[in-house]
Amino acid sequence: MIRVFQQFIPLRKLLLVVSETVLLTAGLMVGTSLPGFAVRPFEGATGADFWRGILSALTIAVLCQVSISYNDLYDWRISRNRLDLPNRLLHAAGFSLITLSVIVFFFPSLFFFPSIPTLQGQTWKLVAVLAGCFIVLYWWRVGFHWFFYKWARSEKLIILGTGDLARDLIDEIKERGDVGYEVVGCVGRKKPSEGFPATWLGGPDALPQFAIEQRISRVIVALEQRRGELPVQELLQCRLAGMRVEERDYLYERLHGRIGLESLRPSYLIFGSGFRKSRLVLGAKRVFDILLALVGLVLAAPFMIVIAIIVKLDSKGPVFFQQTRSGLDGQDFTLLKFRSMREDAEKQSGPVWAQKQDDRITRPGRILRATRLDELPQMFNILLGDMSWVGPRPERPFFVKQLSTEIPHYMERLTVRPGLTGWAQIKYPYGASIEDARRKLEFDLYYIKNMGLLFDLTILLRTVKVVLFQRGSR
């Protein structure tokens, strides 16, 4: 797996993205030069024309890949499904073709190809070529997945452990075919229970010899209890033989994009990498927050005025909903939202989480919450410094006090400014229970550990996808 913008991306996934970028770019260049599509002879183009054409083709390829990504076709578990692939790829192609047609109609000189100097009146040619590229893309996908399923060699792992932690990790590796790992077997002092998803190779004594014979590249330690159970000498032999010895938590973090709490020890957070908060990063993040909030308020002002009028006319009560939330270092602040519930929503019940089909939500409130438009006023909180664009979602002090006593490391999420959106918000649906809060904390800890401006940008881009498809709202 390769680390890009503080995220671990499987090499196979990265190869798929890059190969499709090349395929679409080359397809557009070649397709627009075929007889019947070319307006002028191909050899009449200059070197500058070629580079301009490649840049245009690359831009269109990236636009298409954004549509492909928004249809979850870079999720290995979805894209390898040959029954679902044509449907999703057709949706991606349709959106790409319509978007490209609209762009070319309003900006005919934006794209340039050596054989089609002007696209005015020639849009159908570009659309037809791109449609052909998507057909080729489908068969490329089929061949790509077949190759990696049939021929590609995976990195061999041995799991040290035979308990539930090892079982869950092996199941996840087997389900994630894109990560390129193969579990050869497991070792442990106790024989695993029936139905264990990996072959038991014996006790820890057999680990070094077997690992060397099978050319194992990594040994993953997934023990429930280490005291008196950790085979130090055997692991040292593996390490000196050139193998990597890793904790289960580190592999779990790479696979899931979160820090698992089930087996988390404070030493992993203390001695591990990450959790750097340099003044330069925090300063750049704050400047970015202010500039984006100012631009956002200017662009959103007309919509906010309309929303305010609708909220006021629909039900009695204030336009804005104000609520105390816990912010940086546990300092309370007043969070602003458009009111989406009745004025007396918690008069009888007290503080409670929102539920599906919550009868406290008003008619316009359902639309506002589904589209996240109710959160637009939080841009004022960002300007005031109470919040950031990206970070853990601010929770109410009542729930912070409750959850901090039931979930270990919960208070660590208060070491950064809360965010309007965040890694947990795009990776996990709306939380309405202690277990949901536990899962979201795992993503929040991962974000705090790997915080950076480029990571924030990727989260903002993925937030657009979440909002468009109304995922995780209540």
N, C-alpha and C positions, 0 to 999 in steps of 0.2 A: 504494500500500500504506500502511496506517495502523499506527502503533506502539501496541500495547496491552500493558501489563505486560512491557515489554522484548522483545516479539515483534512481528515484522512480519506483519500480517494483511492479505491482499488485500481491497480494498474490496468486491468482488463476494461474497466469502465472508461478510464482516461484514453486508452487506445481506441475504444469505440467512438468517443467524442471526436478525437483528432482525425480518425479515418473518415468519419462522415463529413467533417469540415472540408477535408481534401476532396472527397468524392463529389460533394455538392459544388464546390468551387470549380473543379475540373469539368464537371458535367455542364455547368452553365457556359464556360468558355468554349468547350467543344460544340455544344448544342447550338449555340447562337452562330456558329461558323458553318453549319451544315448547309448543303444546297437546299433551297426553299426557305431558309431562314435568313441567310446572309444578304445584306443589302448591297454591300460593296465587296470586291475581291479581298480575300483574307490577306493576300500578300501586300496590299496597299497600306497596311497599318504600320505606324512607326513604333519604336521601342517604348516611347512614352504612352502610346495608345494601349499597348499590351499591359503595362503596369497599372494603368487606370482601369482597364477591364478586369484585371485580377482583383484589384481593390473593390470594385463594384460587385463582382461575383462573391468575394469573401464576405462582404457586408450582407448580401442577400442570404448567404449560407448561414451566417450567425443568426439572422432573423428567423430563418426556418428552424434552426436548432433550439431557439428559445421556445417556439411553438411545440417542438418535439418534447422538450423538457417539461413544459406545462401540461403535457398529456402523459407525464410519468414514464416516458419511454426510455429514460436513462436510469430507471429503477430496474436492476437486473431481474428481479423476481417477476416483474410485470412484462418486461420486454421479451423475455424468453418464452412467454406463453404464445404459441403460434396461432391459437384461436382468437386471442384478444388483440394481437399485434396489428392485423389489417384494419380493424375498426379504429383503433387509436391513431394509427398512422394516417388513415383517411381524414380523421378530424384535424390532425396537425397540418396535413397538406391543404385541406380546405381553408383553414384559417390563414395559412401562409400565402396562398394564391390570392385570396380576397384582400389581405393587407397589402401585398405587393401591387395589386391592380390599383388600389386607392392611392398609394404613394406615387406611383408612376403617373396616374391621372392628374394629380395636383402638382407634382414636381417632375415633369418629363425629362428634365436635363440632369436629374440627380444621379442616375446610373448611366454608365457608358460601356459599350462593348466594341471591340475593334471592327467587327463585321456588321454591327448595327450602331452607327454613330449617334443616331437620334431614335428614341423610343416613341416619339409622338406618332401615333397611328400604327405603331408596331408592337403595342403592348401584348397582343395575343400571342406573338412569337415567343416572348419571354415567358409568358404564363404556360404555354405549351411545352417549352423546354424544361421548365421547373417541374411540371407535372410528370414528365418523363424521368426526371431525376429522382422523384419520389418513388416511382415504380422500381427503378434500379436500387434505390435505398432499401426497399422491402426485401429484395432477394439478397442484398448484401447483409442485412440483418440475419436472415435465415442461415446463410453460410457462416457468418461470424460466430453465432451461437453454436452451430454444429461443430465448427472447428474446435472451439474451446471445450465443448463437452466431450468430443471424441479424441482429440489429439494433444491438447495443451497439457503440459506437465505442471502440476501444482507443487507448492512448497510443502514439504513433509513436516508434520508436527507430532510430538508425543505429549500427551497430557499427564502430568503428575497429579493424580487424584482420582478417586472412584466414587465420590459423593455427588450430591445434588449440584454443587457449583460446577463440577466437571461435566456432568450430564447436560446442564443447560448450555454450557459453552460449546460442547460438541454438536448439539442440535442446531445451534445458531450457525456454526461454521458450515455444516452440511446444507443448511437452507440457503446460505449466501454463496452461491456458486461463483460470484464475481470476485471474491476476495483472494482466490487462488491458493487456498490452504487445503491440505489433505491430512486428516487425522489418521495416522497409521495405527495407533492404539493408545492404551493408557497403562500406567503402572501405579501400584499402590500396595500398602501393607495388607489391605483387606480386599478380597475379591468382590467386584461390583455385583449389585443385585441383578436379578433376571430382567432382561429387556434393556440393559445398558447399551447405548448406541455406539460403543467402540469395543474392540477386542482387548481383553485383559492380557497383558504381556508378562505378568508376574510381579514380584516385589521390586522395590527400588534397586536391589543388588544387580538386577539384570539390565538396568537402564543404560549404563555407559556402553557396554558391548553391543547391545541391540541397536542403539542410536548410531554407533559408528558403522556397523554392518549395513544398516538401511539408509545411510547418508541423510540422517535427520538434520534439518537446519535449525529447528527451534524446539526447546523444551518449555512447556507452559506449566507453571506451578499453580494448581487449582485445589489447594488443600483447605478443608474447613478449619482444621487445627494444625498449627505448625510446631508448637512446642512438643518436642519429643518425636515428631513425625517427619520433619524436614531432613532428607538425606543429603547432608552438606557435602560429604566427600564425593558421592556419585554425581551431584550437580557440578562440583568443581572439575571433575574429570571431563564432563561434557563441555564445560566452558573452555577448558584448556585444549580440547579437541577441535575447537573452532565453532562450536554451536552457540547460538544465542539462548540464554536462559531468561525468561520473562515471567513476570507476575500475571496472573489471570486478569487483574484489574486493568493492566496496560493494553492487553489484547481486547478486552471488553470495551474499553474506551475507543479503540480504533474501529471496532465493528459497529458500535451503536451511536457514536457521537455523544456519549454521556458517560458519567462516572458512576458506576454501580455502587449502591449503598449496602448491598447484602453482605459483602465480604470486605468492605472498605476499612482500612486501618489508618489511623492518623499519620503513620510513618510514610504512607504512599503520598499524602498531600504535602508532608513536610520535606521529604527528601527528593520528591519527584520534580520534574521540570514544570515550567509554567508559573502562573500567578504573579507575573511581573507587571507592575503598574508604574512605569516610568513617567516622569513629568511630561516628557515629550508626547507620549501616546495619549495621556489624559488631556493635555492641552490641545492637541489636534482634534481629539474627540469632542471636546467642548466647543471649539470653533466651528467644527462641522455641524454640531447640534444647533447652534445659534443661526448659522447661515441657512440651513435647510428649514428650520422652523419659520424664519422670516419669509422665505420663498413660499413655503407651504401655506402660511396664513394669507399671503397676498392672493395666491391662486384659489384658495378655498373660501375666501370671504363671501362671494356671491352664494355659494352652496350653504354656507353656515347661516346666512340671513334667511334663506328659504326654510331651512330646517328649524330655525328658531321660531318662525311664524307658525309652522305646522305643529310643533310641539305645544305651543301656547294655545292654539285653537282647539286642539284635540282633547285636552283634559286640563283641569285646574291644577295650579302649582307653578313653580318657577321653571324657566327655560333650562337653566343649568342645574345639574345635580352636583352637589358638593359633598365630599366625603373625606374623612381623615384616613390617610394611608401612612405606612412606615416607609421612610426613605433611607438615604445614605446614613450609615452608622446608627440606624434606628430612630433618626429624627423624624417626627411627624410633620406632615404637610397636608394641605387641602387640595385634593385632586378634583379637577373639573371634567365634567362630561355633559353631553346633552341628556336631559332626563328621559329615560326610556321606561320607567316604571311609574306606578301610581304614587302620589305624594305620600300616602300612608303605608307604603309597601311593607315596612318592617315594624309598624307600630305595635302589633300583637306578637309577632314571632321573634323580634330581636334580630341580631346579625345571623344571616344564613346564606349559604351559597345559592347561586341561581341554578335552576333546574331546567330540563327540557320541558317545553310547553308550560312555562311558568305563567300562572294566571295573573301575576302582578304586573306583567309587561303590557304596556299600552299598544294600540294598533300601529302607530308609526314607530314605536319602540322596537317592534319585532324586525322591521326593515332596517332600522338604524343599527341594531345589534348584529344582524346577519351580515351587513356590509361594513361594519366597524365605523360607520360615520358618526356614531355617538361619541367616539373618542377624539374627534377633531379638536375640541377645545383644549386637549392636553398639550397642544403645541404651546399654549401660554405657560403651562408648567415647565416645559422644556426651556423656554426663554428665561424663566425665573431661576432656573438651575435646580429645581426640585427633581427633575427627571432628565433622562437622556432619550434619544431616539431608540436606542437598542440597550437592553439590559433585562434583568429579571422583572417580572410584572410586580408593581407595588401591591402589597397585601394590607389588609386592615389590621390595626394593632391587636384587636380581639383575636383574630386567627393567628397572627404571628406569635402571640403568647401561648396559644393552645398548641400550635404545631411545633414550636421550639422545644416543648417538653416531650413530644412524642416522636419526633424525627431527628436523628443525630445530624449535626452539622447544618441545621436549618438556618442558624443565624449568620452563617458565612455568606448567604446571598445578600445581606445588607452591607457588605463591604464595598459595593459599587452602587452607582446611581440606578434606580429602577428605570425601566424603559417602556416606551409606548408599544414596542414590539420586542421580541427576543427569540433566542434559540429555542427555548422551551415552547414558545407560542407557535412556532412553525413546525415543530417536531412532535407535538403532543396536543391532543384536543383539550377543550376547556376542562379545568379541574373542578370537581364538585365533591371531593371527599379527601380524607387524609391520605389514602393510597395514591390518589391522583397528585396530591401535593408532593408526596415522596418521589414519584416518577418525574415530576417537573423539576424538582430540586436537582435530580441527577443531571438534567440538561443545563440548568443554571450553573452548577458547579463546573461543568465542562466549558461553558462560555467564560466564566470568571478566570479559569485556568488559562484559556487561550485567547483572551480579549485582545483585539486589535482593530484598526480602522478598516482594513480590507475585509476582515471577518464581519464587521458591522455592515459593510456594503453588500456582501452576499446575503446576509439576513434580510436586509431591506428589500432586495430584489425578490427573494423567495416569499416575503410577506405579501407582495403584490399577487402572487399566485394563490396564496391562502385566502386573501380577500376576494379575488375574482371567483373562486370556486366555493366561497362561503364555508370553509372548513374550520371546525372547532369553535363556532360561535353559539351562544345561547342567549 
